[in-house]
């Protein structure tokens, strides 16, 4: 890893930002690939996103962005080209800036989350699942759970407007297999938290571990603390679990690929011209 005048920057932006693991680990992956690049963390409040994104367009050594909570949904509007998946879930978590200065976005949160769970031996096909959180990452995870064949998905979120939006959109693509509901994990094969709940001391459980059976697989997206209170309580009941690190490790290589311009979605305008 090096730092000089030729170093390319791929900032990770969020609010808060102290919890992210991306700066070190993505920078290390870039270094192992022989790329002179770093992933610096930037703390940006929502009201300053427009100014920040406009500035990134004009910074010649900023070649892409990693997006985290709470900017994933808002960042979609700043993209010139997005993948079908990102458009469907209404959010992006990674942006590549091409040679023309265009922002090309995708959302690989769902892929990373489900790949992490798969690596630990759980497959959602034919199973019931509860997802807590219908924001940018939650929408992507919901899409991937259903796309991988879950029999039914219940989604819980305090924001009824965005919950209704994603359930309606998913029901069109996966009819009869998704519904809004409570965070009660009773009878669920998979319980997945994709909210910040558990990061702060005193936070309630996203879903009550006392109502989970030992056969329930419990996954959490937060990376600080390393083992969330819900995951710790679920482990005490005998549940198999995935921490936020499991999601991140599975997703990291895909993020770097996209930042470097690999696997980009096609521009619909270019397709039409062809």
N, C-alpha and C positions, 0 to 999 in steps of 0.2 A: 504494500500500500504506500502511495506517495502523495505528496501535496506540493504542487508548484503552479506556475502560471498556465500550464496546459491541462490542469485537472478539470474534468467535466463534473458538473453538479447535478444530482438528482434529489432535490430536497423532499423530505417527508413533512407534510403539513397537517396540523391538527390543533385541537383545543379541548383538553390539555394535550401536552406532548411528552411529558416526563415519563410516561409509562411505556413508550414504544421501544421495541427491540430492533427496529429496522436499521437505524444508522450504523451500528457496528456490523450486524450480520450481512446486510446487503452490500456494504462496503467491502467486506471480506470476500464475498462471492465475486464481486467485480474484480477484485485484486487477483483472485485465483484464475480468472479468465484473461488476465493480462490487460485489463482496461484501467487506465489512469482516471479513476472517478471516485467520488465520495457521495454519501447520502447524509447530508446534514439535517438535523431536526429544526423545524421552524414553527414557532407558536404563533398562530394567526387567529384572531377573533373573527367571528362570522361577519361583523359589519365592515371588516377590512378585506374581505375576500376578493371583491371586484378589483380593488386597487392592486392587491398582491398578484392576482392572476394576470392582469395587464402588464405588470412589471416583469413577470417571468417570461412573457412573450418576447420582451426586448433584451433580456439577459442572454447574450450569445453562448455562454458556457453552461447555461441551464438547459439540459436536453430532455428533461422529463420530470415527472412528479409522482410521488407515492402519496395517496390521500387516505387519511384516517378520520376517526370520529371528531367532529360531527359534520365534516365537509363533503362526504361522498355524494349525497344527493344534490347539493348545490353545485358541485363541480361538473355535473353532466352538462349544464347550460353553457359552460365555458369551452366545451369541446367542439371542434369542427367536424370530426368524424367519430362515431362510436360503434362498438360491436352490437349485434342484435341482442346479445345477452344483457349488456349494460343498458340498452334502450328499454328492454322489457322490464328490468328490475328498477329502473329509474335512478341509477347511481353509477359512479365510476370510482375505482380505488387505485388506478394507475393510468398515467398519461405519458405518451411518447410525443415529443416535439420533433417534427420532421424537418428536413432541410428548408422547407418553405415557411417554417414557423407555425405550422398548423398543429393544434392539439388533437391527438388521436387517443380516445379513451376506451378502457375496458374495465370489467369488474371480475376479478378472479378469486374473490373472497369465498364464494360458494364452493368452487373447485378445491381450494386449499383446505377448507373446513372438512369437506367430505373425504378428500384424500387422506387427511390426518386421521379421521375416524376409521377409514378402511385399513390404514396401516396398523391399527390397533385391534383389528379383527371384527369390526362391526360393519355390516352392509344393511342399508335401509330398505332394500327391495322386499316388498310384501309386509313391511312392519308399520306400526303406528308411531307417530312422532309428535312431540310438542316443541314448538319453537317460541322462545321469548325474545321479542324484538323484531320490529318490522321496518327498521331504518335501512340505511344503505347496505350494510353488511348482512343484516337479517333478511332482506329481500333476496339477496343473492344466494344465501344459504337455503332459503325456502324453495327457490327455483331448483336448486341442485338436488335437494332431498326428493322432491317430486320427480325430477328428471331421471333420478336413479331408481325409481320404481316403488317408492313408499306407498303403502296401501291407503294411508290417510295422514294428513298433516293438520294439526291444530296450531294456530298462531295467536299469541297473546301480546298485546302492546297497549300502553296507556294512552297513546295518541290514536283515538278512534278514527280520525280522518285518514291517516296514512295506513292504518290497519285495514280499513274498508277498501282502500285503493288497491293494495297488493293482493288481498284475498279475491277481489273481483277479477283482477287481471290473471291471477293464477288459475282461477276456476274456469276461465275461458280456455286456457291451454290444457289444464288437467281437470276436466269436469268431474264433479262429485267426489274429489279426493282432498279438498281443502276447505277449512272453515275457520272463522274467528271463534275464540273461546277464552277461557280463564287459564291461569298458569298452574292448574291442578295437574300433577303428573300421574295420577292414579291410572294404572293400566297401560301406561305408555312404554314402548320398547326403547325409545330414544327421547331424551330431554336435552335440548340444546339452548344454551343462553348466548345471545348475541347482543347484549346490552352492556353498558359500563357498570351495572349493578354488581357490587362485590369489590370494587376497587377501593372504596373508602371504608374506613372503620365504622361499624355501626350500620352499614347497608343491610337491608333485609335480604333474605334469600330470593333470587329470581323465581325459584320454584321450590316448594317445601320438600326437603329430602326425607322427612318423616313419612311422606306419602308414597315414596318410591319403593319399588321392590328390588331385591338384590340382582334381579335379571335386567334391570334398566341400565342402559348405557347412558352416561351423563357427560356432556361436553360443554366447555366454557371457552369463550373467545378472549377473555381478558388475560393479560400477561403479567399484571402486577396487582396483587401478589402472585407469585409463580403458581401456587396452588390456591385457587379461590376457596372461600368458605363453603360454597355449595359443593364443590368437588371434594373437599376434605370430608364433609359430612356424608356425601354419597359413598366415598371409599370406606368409611366406617361401617356402612351398611352392607358392604360387600359388592358394590357396583363397580363395573369397569368404567373407566373415565378417560377423557382427554382434556388436557389443560390448553390454555391459549398458545403455549409454545408448540404444541403438536400441530395446530392449525398453521402457525407462522412458518414452521420448518417445512411443511408440505407446500406452502405457497411461495416461499422465497425465490426458488429457482424460476418459477413462472413470472414473478414480478420482474426479475432481472432480464429475462428473455424479452419481455415487452418493452422495458425501458430502452433496451438496445435495438429495438425495431424488429424483433422476430415475432412472427405470428400476428401481425397487425390486421385488423379488419379492413375490408375493401371499402373504398369511398363510393357510395351509391352514385354520385355524379360521374365518376370515372367509369363505373359499370355501364351507366346509361350511354355514355359517349362511345363506348366500345361496341 
